[in-house]
Amino acid sequence: MSASRRGVLITGASRGIGRAAALGFAARGDRVAVHFGRDRTSAEATLALLPGTGHAIVQADLADPDAARALVDDAVGAVGDLDVLVNNAAAAPSEGNVHRPDDGVFEEWAAAWQLMVQVNLLGAAHASWAFAQHLIAREAPGAIVNVGSRGAFRGEADHPAYGATKAALHAMGQSLAIALAPHGISVTSVAPGFVSTDRQQRKLSGASGAALRGESPFDRVGTPDDVAAAIVHLASPEARWSSGAILDVNGASYLRT
């Protein structure tokens, strides 16, 4: 992996952690392919913020296996050869997709599981396969960084499919790390805690805000930049020996043993 001007594909880069990661890679001189699923306007806003040249936006519905696979070719066509893949896109938990096993209706339960498995796990798996094939054909090293979640370890009572798919994403990353190491490809994951993205501002400004900040001994929640810094580091050649690792990025709000 070249130390400069790498090609980086970030899924779900329209806003939040994905946008912060795009800014982080672009700041070090990399060429960034900003992926979006539906929100082209926000993707274009991300693109406009990136320093440097050679960046582009690419679209794909990651719930579609063929689209997830083709995304890598589209990104190569847009920014050139790729060296880094960040699997960040996810069907995130929200008030609209709560699916507790002790409440609600089966159709809502099944729909939440279907969507989160398709996007959070299978979309990342198919993009990773295509990216690995791209690197192997070039005989080039590279890095995959998966954006998982603290919820994979502590559980998600209101969104069990989210917690389960993030746990599976971590496990997939470790399997890929073993399989792809002979090709010089590292695979790591980050497990963020609560992050102050745009969609979380109502929670932070409401009655639950103090409790959310109090989960961490730093008395704050994470920022997209906190997570992006970890992603950029794990994607670097210097972090290759960390392949297979799952890095907690949660301000000591949840400690694994």
Backbone bond lengths (Angstrom), bond angles and torsions (degrees), N, CA, C in turn:
res aa  C-N    CA-C-N  psi(-1)  N-CA   C-N-CA  omega(-1)  CA-C   N-CA-C  phi
1 M - - - 1.464 - - 1.525 108.97 -
2 S 1.308 115.51 123.44 1.455 120.29 -179.33 1.514 110.95 -62.18
3 A 1.317 116.04 144.55 1.466 120.99 -179.58 1.512 111.51 -75.70
4 S 1.351 117.30 -9.03 1.458 118.64 -178.13 1.517 109.66 -143.48
5 R 1.321 114.83 154.16 1.470 122.83 175.89 1.527 112.64 53.13
6 R 1.303 116.78 45.89 1.455 119.82 175.49 1.522 110.47 -73.21
7 G 1.317 116.18 156.14 1.453 121.53 171.18 1.517 108.87 -93.12
8 V 1.335 117.04 127.89 1.467 122.01 -174.54 1.522 109.45 -128.10
9 L 1.319 116.35 125.06 1.463 121.84 173.87 1.518 108.64 -106.08
10 I 1.331 116.57 121.80 1.466 122.09 179.23 1.519 108.09 -117.80
11 T 1.324 116.83 116.96 1.456 119.48 177.23 1.526 109.62 -80.96
12 G 1.318 115.36 146.23 1.462 119.47 -178.60 1.508 112.77 62.35
13 A 1.328 116.38 46.76 1.471 120.36 -173.85 1.522 112.95 -98.87
14 S 1.321 118.04 14.63 1.462 120.09 -177.10 1.513 113.14 -69.52
15 R 1.339 116.47 -29.59 1.465 120.47 -175.53 1.518 109.04 -161.05
16 G 1.333 115.83 -179.33 1.460 121.14 172.96 1.519 114.51 59.37
17 I 1.333 115.92 -137.76 1.459 121.49 -177.99 1.520 111.06 -60.24
18 G 1.328 117.24 -40.94 1.460 120.05 -179.37 1.511 112.67 -61.79
19 R 1.329 116.50 -42.85 1.464 119.53 178.00 1.525 110.88 -64.87
20 A 1.339 116.98 -43.20 1.464 120.11 179.82 1.523 110.80 -62.39
21 A 1.324 116.68 -39.12 1.466 119.68 177.58 1.526 110.85 -65.70
22 A 1.324 116.60 -41.78 1.469 119.79 177.64 1.521 111.00 -58.27
23 L 1.329 116.45 -43.61 1.462 120.36 177.65 1.521 111.15 -63.50
24 G 1.332 116.66 -39.08 1.459 120.23 -179.37 1.519 112.52 -64.64
25 F 1.328 116.39 -44.84 1.466 119.08 178.96 1.532 111.28 -68.88
26 A 1.316 116.59 -42.05 1.468 119.43 -179.80 1.523 111.27 -63.17
27 A 1.328 117.05 -34.83 1.466 120.74 -179.39 1.521 111.77 -64.17
28 R 1.319 116.80 -27.01 1.472 119.12 178.53 1.529 111.80 -92.73
29 G 1.338 116.85 6.99 1.456 121.05 173.85 1.508 115.66 99.77
30 D 1.342 118.32 2.83 1.454 120.33 -178.16 1.527 112.15 -76.23
31 R 1.317 116.02 157.57 1.462 123.66 173.96 1.526 107.37 -91.77
32 V 1.304 118.27 126.30 1.460 121.46 -171.78 1.520 111.60 -116.63
33 A 1.338 115.54 128.62 1.460 122.23 170.23 1.526 107.27 -96.67
34 V 1.323 115.89 113.03 1.461 123.63 -176.53 1.528 108.19 -90.92
35 H 1.330 116.81 105.76 1.463 119.60 -179.71 1.522 111.43 -86.67
36 F 1.329 115.82 144.24 1.461 121.31 171.07 1.519 108.67 -139.79
37 G 1.329 115.04 156.47 1.445 120.09 176.96 1.509 112.42 -95.66
38 R 1.348 116.40 -53.90 1.461 120.95 -177.47 1.533 113.62 -129.11
39 D 1.311 117.30 -28.66 1.463 120.79 -170.94 1.532 111.71 -92.74
40 R 1.319 115.65 79.53 1.470 120.06 -178.89 1.528 111.22 -63.68
41 T 1.328 116.97 -36.74 1.463 120.31 -177.06 1.525 110.84 -59.68
42 S 1.332 116.87 -44.98 1.469 119.73 179.41 1.524 111.12 -69.33
43 A 1.336 117.19 -34.82 1.470 119.78 177.05 1.518 110.52 -63.79
44 E 1.315 116.50 -41.25 1.467 119.80 177.87 1.522 110.76 -65.60
45 A 1.338 116.72 -33.99 1.466 119.88 176.92 1.523 110.50 -65.93
46 T 1.332 116.94 -40.60 1.466 120.45 175.54 1.520 110.30 -61.05
47 L 1.332 115.98 -48.16 1.462 120.74 -179.02 1.525 111.20 -56.42
48 A 1.324 116.87 -40.86 1.464 121.23 -178.16 1.524 112.46 -66.79
49 L 1.329 116.86 -23.60 1.466 120.82 -178.98 1.530 113.24 -83.01
50 L 1.323 117.45 -17.17 1.460 120.14 -170.87 1.531 111.80 -75.55
51 P 1.325 116.80 128.52 1.466 119.35 174.47 1.522 110.26 -73.92
52 G 1.299 115.98 158.05 1.450 120.29 177.03 1.519 112.24 85.75
53 T 1.324 115.06 -168.24 1.460 121.90 -175.17 1.521 110.31 -129.09
54 G 1.337 115.05 170.79 1.457 120.43 174.90 1.510 114.90 88.50
55 H 1.329 117.87 7.32 1.455 121.44 -179.06 1.533 110.39 -88.38
56 A 1.343 116.09 161.18 1.459 120.68 179.07 1.520 109.34 -158.90
57 I 1.328 115.78 163.92 1.462 119.92 172.88 1.523 108.86 -107.56
58 V 1.333 115.40 146.94 1.463 122.15 178.57 1.524 108.04 -136.30
59 Q 1.324 116.23 146.64 1.460 121.22 -176.72 1.522 110.55 -117.82
60 A 1.328 115.61 142.62 1.463 120.57 172.47 1.517 108.82 -165.43
61 D 1.322 116.11 142.81 1.454 122.27 170.92 1.514 107.04 -89.25
62 L 1.320 116.71 104.61 1.463 120.35 -173.78 1.517 113.24 -70.22
63 A 1.319 117.80 -10.13 1.460 120.31 174.25 1.534 111.25 -74.64
64 D 1.323 117.10 -13.23 1.463 123.60 178.39 1.533 108.45 -98.21
65 P 1.337 118.43 114.14 1.475 119.73 -176.49 1.525 113.64 -55.60
66 D 1.325 117.64 -42.43 1.461 120.06 -179.00 1.525 111.41 -65.82
67 A 1.336 116.58 -37.96 1.462 120.24 178.81 1.524 110.65 -68.20
68 A 1.334 116.92 -39.16 1.464 120.23 178.90 1.519 110.83 -64.00
69 R 1.326 116.60 -39.95 1.464 119.85 177.92 1.523 110.95 -68.12
70 A 1.330 116.72 -43.50 1.470 120.77 -177.70 1.512 112.64 -68.87
71 L 1.323 117.55 -19.72 1.464 120.86 -178.39 1.523 111.60 -56.51
72 V 1.307 117.05 -39.59 1.473 119.84 -178.79 1.523 110.63 -63.65
73 D 1.335 117.09 -45.78 1.465 119.48 177.59 1.527 111.41 -61.41
74 D 1.342 115.94 -39.62 1.463 119.30 178.94 1.531 110.83 -63.60
75 A 1.330 115.98 -40.11 1.465 119.59 179.88 1.523 111.24 -67.79
76 V 1.322 116.74 -39.31 1.471 120.16 176.61 1.528 109.75 -61.28
77 G 1.324 116.15 -42.42 1.456 119.73 177.98 1.518 112.89 -63.65
78 A 1.335 116.27 -29.15 1.464 120.76 -175.57 1.519 113.23 -86.38
79 V 1.344 117.88 -40.59 1.473 120.20 -173.76 1.525 113.44 -123.51
80 G 1.340 118.31 -3.45 1.458 120.56 -177.21 1.522 111.20 97.70
81 D 1.318 116.41 -172.89 1.457 121.37 -177.25 1.529 111.63 -53.30
82 L 1.324 115.12 143.31 1.459 121.35 -179.56 1.517 111.32 -101.65
83 D 1.318 115.67 146.02 1.457 122.54 176.60 1.523 112.33 -122.65
84 V 1.331 117.00 -20.60 1.467 122.18 -175.87 1.519 109.46 -136.45
85 L 1.337 115.67 136.52 1.460 122.40 170.77 1.517 108.37 -121.35
86 V 1.325 117.04 127.52 1.460 122.24 174.19 1.524 107.68 -112.61
87 N 1.336 115.84 110.81 1.460 121.40 177.97 1.527 108.61 -85.28
88 N 1.327 115.61 88.85 1.456 121.12 -175.58 1.527 113.09 -108.85
89 A 1.323 118.23 -27.56 1.460 121.18 -175.25 1.525 110.84 -60.09
90 A 1.322 115.79 140.74 1.464 120.03 179.76 1.514 110.74 -157.99
91 A 1.318 115.09 149.97 1.458 121.10 165.01 1.522 105.40 -80.92
92 A 1.319 116.32 102.72 1.467 121.63 -169.57 1.525 111.25 -85.41
93 P 1.328 117.10 155.25 1.468 120.06 176.64 1.522 111.24 -67.61
94 S 1.310 115.34 142.81 1.461 121.13 178.77 1.519 108.82 -153.81
95 E 1.314 115.38 172.39 1.464 119.38 176.69 1.524 111.21 -63.87
96 G 1.312 115.98 -25.38 1.457 119.82 -177.72 1.507 115.20 -81.61
97 N 1.342 118.20 -13.86 1.470 119.07 -179.87 1.528 112.87 -124.89
98 V 1.344 116.99 29.54 1.465 120.88 173.13 1.526 108.29 -60.41
99 H 1.334 116.93 135.17 1.466 120.27 -178.22 1.531 110.18 -147.15
100 R 1.319 115.11 69.22 1.458 121.43 178.57 1.530 110.31 -73.55
101 P 1.334 117.21 145.93 1.468 118.99 177.73 1.525 113.10 -73.53
102 D 1.331 117.70 -13.03 1.464 121.32 -179.16 1.523 112.31 -106.62
103 D 1.325 116.72 16.25 1.463 119.65 -177.18 1.523 108.60 -156.21
104 G 1.330 116.89 169.39 1.449 121.26 173.26 1.513 113.44 79.79
105 V 1.348 115.07 -164.50 1.459 122.10 -178.30 1.523 109.22 -121.11
106 F 1.328 116.24 155.10 1.458 120.50 -174.29 1.522 112.37 -60.74
107 E 1.339 116.87 -40.57 1.461 119.75 -177.50 1.527 111.86 -59.08
108 E 1.342 117.73 -37.69 1.461 121.20 177.44 1.527 110.59 -70.01
109 W 1.318 115.87 -40.44 1.469 121.08 176.27 1.528 110.33 -58.26
110 A 1.320 117.04 -50.74 1.461 121.47 -176.71 1.526 111.43 -65.19
111 A 1.339 116.45 -40.09 1.465 119.75 -179.07 1.527 111.24 -64.31
112 A 1.333 117.51 -40.22 1.468 120.70 179.54 1.519 110.45 -64.26
113 W 1.322 116.69 -44.73 1.466 119.60 178.78 1.520 111.58 -62.85
114 Q 1.328 116.09 -44.15 1.467 119.62 -178.40 1.524 111.02 -59.61
115 L 1.335 116.67 -49.38 1.455 120.21 -177.16 1.516 111.62 -64.75
116 M 1.335 117.59 -46.31 1.463 119.88 -175.19 1.522 112.24 -69.16
117 V 1.316 117.24 -35.78 1.466 119.27 175.54 1.522 109.82 -66.25
118 Q 1.326 116.97 -44.36 1.468 120.12 -177.69 1.524 112.33 -62.82
119 V 1.336 117.28 -44.40 1.460 120.39 -175.00 1.525 111.78 -87.53
120 N 1.324 116.46 -54.58 1.463 120.71 -171.11 1.525 113.02 -67.50
121 L 1.326 116.47 -35.43 1.464 120.17 -177.01 1.522 112.46 -107.24
122 L 1.333 117.04 -60.41 1.463 119.13 -173.80 1.520 112.38 -68.18
123 G 1.328 117.83 -37.70 1.459 119.31 176.96 1.515 111.76 -59.66
124 A 1.327 115.85 -44.19 1.468 120.24 177.71 1.525 111.06 -66.04
125 A 1.329 116.94 -38.52 1.467 120.32 179.99 1.522 110.92 -63.61
126 H 1.329 116.80 -45.93 1.466 119.46 -177.36 1.526 111.45 -68.68
127 A 1.335 117.30 -39.78 1.471 119.71 176.96 1.524 110.43 -64.71
128 S 1.332 116.92 -38.61 1.466 120.54 179.58 1.519 110.97 -64.58
129 W 1.339 117.01 -40.96 1.469 120.49 178.28 1.529 109.86 -59.67
130 A 1.327 116.38 -49.02 1.461 120.20 -177.99 1.527 111.21 -63.87
131 F 1.320 116.29 -39.39 1.464 120.47 179.37 1.526 110.67 -65.75
132 A 1.336 117.17 -43.28 1.464 120.49 178.30 1.521 110.73 -61.17
133 Q 1.339 116.98 -41.67 1.459 120.37 178.21 1.527 111.04 -61.55
134 H 1.317 116.14 -39.49 1.469 121.14 178.76 1.532 110.86 -61.51
135 L 1.328 117.09 -46.09 1.464 120.34 -179.47 1.527 111.48 -68.43
136 I 1.331 116.76 -42.61 1.465 120.04 -177.94 1.520 110.65 -63.57
137 A 1.336 116.93 -39.86 1.466 120.28 178.50 1.522 111.20 -63.16
138 R 1.337 116.57 -32.91 1.465 121.10 178.63 1.521 112.71 -84.88
139 E 1.340 116.40 -9.30 1.467 122.35 -172.62 1.527 109.62 54.76
140 A 1.355 114.54 44.10 1.462 121.19 -177.13 1.525 109.88 -117.39
141 P 1.340 116.86 144.15 1.466 119.89 173.63 1.524 109.71 -75.36
142 G 1.316 116.32 170.45 1.456 119.62 178.99 1.511 110.97 -177.53
143 A 1.324 116.21 -168.73 1.460 120.63 -176.05 1.520 110.75 -148.23
144 I 1.323 115.29 140.49 1.458 123.54 170.22 1.525 107.16 -115.56
145 V 1.319 116.85 130.85 1.467 121.55 174.70 1.524 107.59 -123.62
146 N 1.324 116.50 121.98 1.455 122.50 178.58 1.529 109.98 -97.68
147 V 1.317 116.61 137.09 1.455 120.93 176.32 1.531 107.87 -98.36
148 G 1.327 115.12 101.45 1.451 121.68 -179.87 1.509 111.04 -94.05
149 S 1.345 116.38 -136.79 1.459 119.17 -176.68 1.521 110.90 -165.99
150 R 1.316 115.09 148.39 1.455 122.65 168.32 1.529 110.96 -55.59
151 G 1.329 115.79 -31.65 1.457 120.76 -179.35 1.512 113.94 -61.86
152 A 1.324 117.53 -19.54 1.456 120.47 177.14 1.518 111.59 -65.63
153 F 1.329 117.11 -23.80 1.461 121.96 -176.36 1.519 113.38 -104.64
154 R 1.321 117.06 -38.50 1.463 119.33 -175.25 1.527 112.74 -95.37
155 G 1.349 117.06 -10.75 1.447 121.14 -179.78 1.522 112.48 90.34
156 E 1.341 115.56 155.84 1.459 122.58 -179.97 1.526 107.70 -133.96
157 A 1.324 116.90 93.00 1.466 120.75 -174.02 1.518 112.72 -60.47
158 D 1.329 117.62 -40.03 1.462 121.03 -178.58 1.520 113.03 -83.18
159 H 1.328 116.64 -19.20 1.474 121.48 -175.98 1.535 109.55 -138.30
160 P 1.332 118.45 64.94 1.462 120.10 -176.26 1.527 113.79 -62.01
161 A 1.332 117.60 -31.18 1.464 119.14 178.65 1.521 111.13 -65.86
162 Y 1.333 116.40 -34.52 1.463 119.99 178.10 1.532 110.06 -65.10
163 G 1.339 116.42 -49.82 1.458 119.38 179.25 1.515 111.87 -59.93
164 A 1.327 116.73 -41.77 1.463 120.63 -178.03 1.525 111.97 -67.01
165 T 1.336 116.92 -42.14 1.462 118.65 -178.68 1.525 111.58 -70.57
166 K 1.331 117.47 -32.08 1.461 118.89 176.48 1.529 111.19 -71.04
167 A 1.340 117.26 -36.01 1.464 119.88 174.62 1.523 110.08 -63.55
168 A 1.328 115.96 -41.53 1.466 119.76 178.25 1.521 111.33 -65.51
169 L 1.335 116.94 -36.53 1.463 120.49 177.38 1.525 110.81 -61.98
170 H 1.337 116.26 -43.19 1.469 119.73 176.18 1.528 110.38 -59.18
171 A 1.331 115.89 -47.11 1.461 119.98 -177.91 1.519 111.55 -64.39
172 M 1.324 116.31 -40.83 1.459 119.69 176.74 1.520 110.71 -59.50
173 G 1.334 116.07 -42.60 1.458 119.68 179.49 1.513 112.51 -59.15
174 Q 1.316 117.30 -39.38 1.456 119.87 179.99 1.523 111.05 -69.37
175 S 1.345 117.54 -37.62 1.461 119.97 176.21 1.524 110.91 -65.03
176 L 1.329 116.52 -43.53 1.463 119.91 179.06 1.525 111.34 -65.72
177 A 1.334 116.56 -33.76 1.468 119.46 179.18 1.527 110.65 -59.89
178 I 1.335 116.67 -40.62 1.467 120.29 179.40 1.527 110.16 -69.68
179 A 1.341 115.76 -44.81 1.462 119.71 -175.39 1.521 112.97 -68.32
180 L 1.326 117.30 -34.43 1.463 120.68 -172.08 1.521 114.52 -98.04
181 A 1.322 117.67 -8.37 1.468 119.88 178.89 1.526 112.70 -56.39
182 P 1.343 120.39 -40.70 1.474 118.80 178.54 1.522 113.77 -60.68
183 H 1.320 116.97 -17.93 1.463 121.08 178.82 1.531 112.32 -97.04
184 G 1.336 116.54 5.42 1.465 120.18 179.56 1.511 113.57 76.95
185 I 1.328 116.86 21.45 1.464 121.46 -178.57 1.517 109.03 -106.79
186 S 1.319 117.29 121.09 1.459 121.36 176.96 1.521 109.68 -92.31
187 V 1.331 115.40 148.75 1.464 121.28 178.25 1.521 108.18 -135.66
188 T 1.305 116.37 121.57 1.457 121.80 -179.28 1.535 109.03 -135.60
189 S 1.338 115.27 170.39 1.459 120.65 177.48 1.512 109.65 -137.56
190 V 1.323 115.77 150.83 1.459 121.44 168.69 1.522 107.66 -112.44
191 A 1.331 115.93 147.34 1.461 121.71 -179.75 1.526 108.39 -123.85
192 P 1.324 117.44 85.11 1.467 119.46 -178.46 1.529 112.19 -71.32
193 G 1.336 114.45 154.43 1.447 120.56 167.31 1.516 108.96 -89.50
194 F 1.321 116.66 -150.60 1.468 120.85 178.98 1.522 109.14 -65.76
195 V 1.331 116.83 130.95 1.462 122.45 -176.51 1.523 109.13 -124.41
196 S 1.316 115.91 137.03 1.474 121.57 -175.42 1.525 111.63 -81.61
197 T 1.321 115.72 65.36 1.456 120.60 173.33 1.527 109.45 -80.18
198 D 1.324 116.05 171.80 1.463 120.30 -178.60 1.527 111.99 -55.83
199 R 1.329 116.54 -41.22 1.464 118.89 -175.03 1.521 112.92 -72.39
200 Q 1.333 117.74 -10.64 1.466 120.81 -179.24 1.526 112.97 -100.00
201 Q 1.314 117.75 0.41 1.461 119.32 -173.64 1.522 112.92 -65.25
202 R 1.332 117.13 -32.43 1.465 118.56 178.97 1.522 111.20 -64.60
203 K 1.324 116.86 -39.82 1.465 120.04 177.22 1.524 110.99 -64.36
204 L 1.322 116.34 -43.37 1.458 120.05 -176.23 1.525 112.45 -68.89
205 S 1.321 116.81 -32.32 1.462 119.78 -179.06 1.527 112.27 -88.37
206 G 1.330 117.32 -7.52 1.457 121.28 -177.93 1.516 112.53 -95.87
207 A 1.332 114.44 -162.22 1.467 121.20 -175.15 1.523 112.61 -64.83
208 S 1.326 117.08 -25.58 1.463 120.09 -177.60 1.522 113.05 -85.38
209 G 1.347 117.88 -6.62 1.464 120.80 -174.02 1.514 114.19 -58.73
210 A 1.324 117.15 -46.58 1.465 120.40 -178.04 1.520 111.46 -63.00
211 A 1.328 116.66 -40.73 1.460 120.27 179.87 1.530 110.86 -66.44
212 L 1.320 116.78 -39.40 1.466 119.83 178.71 1.521 110.80 -63.98
213 R 1.332 116.89 -43.41 1.464 119.41 178.33 1.530 111.05 -66.64
214 G 1.331 115.88 -33.93 1.453 120.05 -178.92 1.503 114.71 -72.98
215 E 1.335 118.58 -9.94 1.462 120.10 176.33 1.525 111.74 -63.40
216 S 1.324 116.62 -27.41 1.463 121.27 179.95 1.523 110.16 -103.81
217 P 1.332 118.39 139.50 1.456 120.28 175.35 1.528 113.14 -64.75
218 F 1.322 117.35 -12.10 1.467 120.81 173.12 1.528 111.41 -79.61
219 D 1.325 116.74 -8.01 1.461 124.04 179.63 1.528 111.73 57.70
220 R 1.291 114.97 44.92 1.462 121.65 172.88 1.515 108.19 -157.33
221 V 1.316 116.33 169.05 1.456 120.45 172.74 1.526 109.02 -100.95
222 G 1.301 116.16 169.61 1.444 120.33 179.99 1.519 111.86 -73.62
223 T 1.311 115.36 161.73 1.458 121.97 175.04 1.525 108.97 -115.61
224 P 1.328 117.83 158.70 1.460 119.21 174.13 1.531 112.32 -55.26
225 D 1.315 117.38 -34.93 1.465 120.29 179.28 1.526 111.98 -65.43
226 D 1.357 117.18 -35.22 1.465 119.91 176.89 1.523 110.38 -58.13
227 V 1.318 115.57 -46.49 1.466 120.22 -177.31 1.526 110.52 -72.41
228 A 1.325 116.55 -40.09 1.461 120.37 -179.58 1.524 111.63 -60.56
229 A 1.333 117.17 -38.75 1.469 120.25 179.37 1.519 110.72 -60.64
230 A 1.337 116.37 -40.01 1.458 119.98 178.67 1.526 111.22 -67.78
231 I 1.328 116.48 -40.14 1.461 120.67 179.10 1.527 111.02 -62.09
232 V 1.324 116.02 -48.30 1.467 119.99 -178.75 1.529 110.68 -61.00
233 H 1.326 116.70 -39.86 1.463 119.37 178.36 1.525 111.13 -64.45
234 L 1.321 117.36 -48.81 1.462 119.96 -176.73 1.523 112.47 -64.77
235 A 1.325 117.26 -24.81 1.459 121.03 177.44 1.521 113.11 -81.56
236 S 1.320 117.47 -7.29 1.466 120.80 -175.81 1.523 111.27 -79.68
237 P 1.327 117.84 152.95 1.462 120.26 176.14 1.527 112.53 -57.97
238 E 1.335 116.75 -30.20 1.471 120.33 -178.81 1.524 112.29 -67.14
239 A 1.330 117.56 -21.29 1.467 121.26 -177.94 1.524 112.50 -98.02
240 R 1.321 117.96 8.17 1.464 120.04 -175.06 1.522 112.40 -58.17
241 W 1.328 117.86 -33.65 1.465 120.85 -178.25 1.527 111.89 -71.16
242 S 1.316 117.42 -8.28 1.467 121.79 175.00 1.525 111.90 -87.98
243 S 1.330 117.54 6.61 1.458 120.30 -178.65 1.526 110.56 -53.31
244 G 1.329 115.45 136.00 1.460 121.92 -177.25 1.519 113.71 94.54
245 A 1.328 117.02 -10.60 1.466 120.94 -176.30 1.522 111.53 -78.65
246 I 1.333 114.60 152.35 1.465 123.11 170.04 1.524 106.18 -118.59
247 L 1.311 116.33 112.86 1.458 121.12 -174.36 1.523 110.44 -97.11
248 D 1.328 117.14 118.74 1.453 121.62 175.15 1.524 109.31 -72.58
249 V 1.330 116.13 129.19 1.465 122.04 178.39 1.522 106.31 -128.80
250 N 1.342 115.15 70.44 1.464 118.27 -171.82 1.527 113.68 -136.39
251 G 1.329 118.15 16.01 1.471 120.58 176.51 1.516 112.97 60.24
252 A 1.337 117.07 34.93 1.477 122.59 179.97 1.524 112.00 60.49
253 S 1.341 116.74 26.44 1.471 119.62 178.12 1.515 111.87 -80.43
254 Y 1.320 116.95 -19.18 1.467 121.87 175.36 1.511 107.98 -148.62
255 L 1.327 116.15 118.71 1.459 121.89 -175.90 1.522 110.43 -108.74
256 R 1.324 115.60 122.41 1.467 120.57 177.77 1.511 110.48 -85.99
257 T 1.327 116.00 149.74 1.466 120.80 175.45 1.503 109.62 -120.15
